[in-house]
Amino acid sequence: MTKRADIGSKRLISLAPNAWVQWVTGNSQVRASQLLDAEFQWVSRESDVIVKASSPEHQEFLILNELQLRYDQNMPQRMRNYVALAEEKYNLSAYPVLINILPPPATVTIENCYDREFMGLKARQDYRVINLWEVDAELVLEQPLPPLFPFVPILKGGGSESKLRSAVQALRADQTLNQLEPLLAFFASFVLEIPLIQQIMRWDMTVLRESPWYQEILQEGLAQGIEQGIQQGIEQGIEQGIQQERRGSLERILKLRFSEIPVEISVRIQALTLEQLEELMATALTVNSLDEFTQHLPK
């Protein structure tokens, strides 16, 4: 049985906390001293990581790290709340950073502040935004910055076989990093062919399934179809609406991993029952190719 592995945000940052805090602040004099509890009353999120840090200029302060698989438009409000809760709990000033892993749709604008006015009163919270697709893969490997090694394939200039091999070599050179290889394989599947990834490295979906990244991809596919499903549920009946929403969610998950879906697969998905669709949702995240997924489709 594969050993349970924590490959979430806190685990990544803990691999090289000093390198991480210097990278997100852009200040080589910052040092990390402690990873703090990011749980607040009524609020707990796996993607939030608080690091207590210090520098000669600013003394002790907090670095609030919010790693998001994909940016959503509620993030400015969330960052404002995050800062207020952390500063109240730890009585230290905070430097908030939002790290977006995958680019949002072209119609979405990524904001770097919360800015509201109500009845003449203003509220504002700035935060730094780092988009991983704008980060140079070569620099990450050269620095080095171990917490970003699993994301190399989706970094700027990282979507090649040579860069994947370099990232694999870097992970295998340090025993503390080898559990991150399934996560590297997963993000490599967004830009490279699965057979090539399997040839180069280990593909352990059992380990990856223990990570919040896996669940977030799954939930993204589900969430995108909810509004459409509710509307169709009203028009067609609740069960039919839910069934249609699941079909759309399953296709979205397949597109996230394998780009285009052949027409024949879409046709077969349209014929599935609600129970079959729900069973195939997890299958879509664990198979290595569309051909393998097709083998799980009912005859």
N, C-alpha and C positions, 0 to 999 in steps of 0.2 A: 504493500500500500504506500502510495506517495505521501511523503511527509507534508503536513500543512505548512504553507509558506505565506508570510505576510509580504506582499509586493505592492502595498499601497503607498500613499504619499509620505507617511511618516517614516516608513522603512527606507524609501529612496533618499530622503534628506539626511537620515541618520548615517548613511554610508560615508558622507564627507561633509559634515555640517559647516566647517570653516569655508571650504570651497564654495558651498551653496550660498551662504550668507554674503560672501564677497561678490558672487555673481549677481544675485538679485538686487543688491544695493549699488553695485558698481564701485565699491570702496574696498581697496585691498587691506585697509587697516581694521576692518570689522572682524571680530572673533565671536564664534558661537560658544555659549557656556552651558546651555541646557535646552532640551526639548520639553516644552510645557504642556500641561493638560489643555486641550482645546474644547473641552466640554463645559457648557454653561447651562444654567438652569433653563430647562425646556428646549435647549438647542444642543445638538450634537451632530457633527458632520465629519465623515471619514476623510474628506478632501481638504480639511482645514488643519494646518500644522503651525503651531506657535513656537518660535525659537527665541530664547532670551539671548541677547547679544550685547556687545559693548565695543566702543571705539574710543580712542583718546579724545576725540572732539565731542562726542555725544554721551559718553559714559554708558550706563546700562539702558537698554531699550528693548522693545519687542519687535520682531519681524513676523508679520502675519502672512503666511503662505496659503494661497487658495489655488489649488490645482484643479482645473476644470477640463473635462474631456472636450467639451465644446461650449463656447460662450452662449449665455442666454441673457435676454434683455432685463431680467430681474437682478442682474449682478450688481449694479450700482447701489441699490437699496441694501442688498445683502452685505456688501463690503462696508457700507456705513454702519450697519448693525454690528458687524464683526469687530470693527475697531472700537466702538463704544463699549461693547461687552468685555473685550480683552483689557482695555485700559482701566475699566472699573475694577475688574477682578485682580489685576496684577499691579495696579497703581504705577504704571510705567508708560511712557510715550510709545506709540506704535508706528511702524513703517509697513503699510499694507502692500502686498504684491499679488496680482492676479496673473497666473500662468495658464494660458489657453493652449491645449494640446493639438486639437484639430481645428481647421478654419471653419467658420460658420458659413451659411449661405451668403451669396453676394449681396443680398438685400439687407443684411443685418450690419449695423454699425457698432463697432466695439467702443464703448465709452471708457474713459479713464478717470471719471469722477462722478460723484453724486451731487447734484446741484438743484435745489428746490427752493421756492419762495411761497409762503402762505401768509396771507393777511399782513404783508409788510415785513415778515420775519424770514430770514434766509438760513438755509442749512447747506453746508458743502463738505464733502469729503473727497480728497484726492487720493489716488492710489496708482502705483506703477503697474503697467500692463506689459507682459512679455508674451509674445506669440511664438510658439516653438517653430512654426514653419518659416519664421524669419531669422532663426538662430543658425549660425554656420556650423554644420556638422564637423568640419575639419577642425575648427577651434575647440569644440567640445572634446574631441579625441586628443588634441595636442595639449590642452591645459594641464592635466585632464580634469573632466568634471563627471565623475562616476554616476551621480544620480540621473544624468541625462543620457547615459549609454543606451538604455532600452529604447529611447526615442530617436536614435540616430537615423533610422530609415525615413522618418517623416520630417527631419530637420532640413534646412536649406542645403542642397547639394548632397543629401544623404541617401537618396533613393537608388543606389547602385550596388551591384554585387561586391565591388571592392570595399565600399564603406561598410556594408554588412559584415564582411569578413574581418575588417578592422575592429568593429564593435564586438564581435564574438571573441576575437583574440584578447581584447581588453578585459572582457568579463571573465574569461577562463584563466587569465593571468593572476587573478586575485580570488582566493577561495571564498571570501565574504560576498562576492558578487555573482557567483555561479547560479544562484537561485533566480536571478533576473533574466536568465536566458529565455524562458518561455514568454516573458513579456516582450523582449526584443523580437522574438519570432512573430508574435501577434501583430506588432506594429509594422514589421516588415511585410506582412501579408497585405497591407494597404497599398503597397507600391511594387512588390515583386511577386513572381509566380511561386505558388506553393511548392512545387517539386524542387525548385532551386533552393528555397529556404530549408526544406527537409534535407537536402543534400549537404548543406553547409552546417546545420546546427540541429540541436534537439528541439523537438516540437512536443512539449508536454502540456496538453490542455488541462490535465487533471490538476497540475500545479496552478496554472493560470486561473482556473475557475475559483480558486480561493481569493483572488484579488478583486477589489472593488471596481477596477477598470472593466473587468468582464461583465459584471452586473450593470455597470453604467451603459455599456454598449447595448446590452439586452434591453434595458429600460428605455433607452433612446428610441430604439426601433418600435417599442410599444407605444410610447408617449406620442410620437408623431402621428399616429393613426387615431388617437382618441376622439378628437373633435369631429373628424370625418365619420367615425363610427357612431357617435351620438346622433348626428344628423340623420344618418341612414337608418339608425335604430328607430327614430321617430317616424320616418317615412315607410320603412319596410317591416317594422316589428323589431323589438329589442334583440331577439336572438339572431336574426339575420344581420342586424347592424353590427353586433359584436363579432359575428363571423367575418364580415367584410373588413372590419378593423384589423382582425388578426391576419387576414390575407395580406393587407397592405403592410403591416408591421413585419411579417415574415419576408416579404420582398425587399423591404428597406434594409433589413439586417443582411440579406444576401448581397445587396448592392454595396453596402458599406465594406464588405469583405472581398467580393469578387467582381466589382464594377458592374458590367452589364449582365442581365439575365436573359438567356435565350427564350424565345417566344414559347417554345414547347414546354419549358419548365413553368412559366407563368400560367399557361393553360392548365397544366396539371394541378397547380396550386389552387386555381379557381374551383376545382372539383372536390377539394378536401373538406371534410367535416370540421366542426369546431374543435372536437377532441383531437383529431389528427393535426390540426394547425398548432394547437398548444404543445403537443408532443414534439413537433418539428422545430419549434422556436429555439429550444436549447441545442438541438442537433445542428442548426444553421451556424452556431457559434463554435462547434467542436470539430466539424469535418474539415478536411484539408483541401478540398476542391469542390467545385460544382458537380463534377462527375460522382464524387463520393456522396454528396447530398442527394443526388438523383437516385442513388441506390436505396435510400431510405424512404423514398416516395412510394405510397401504396400503388400496387399494380392496377 
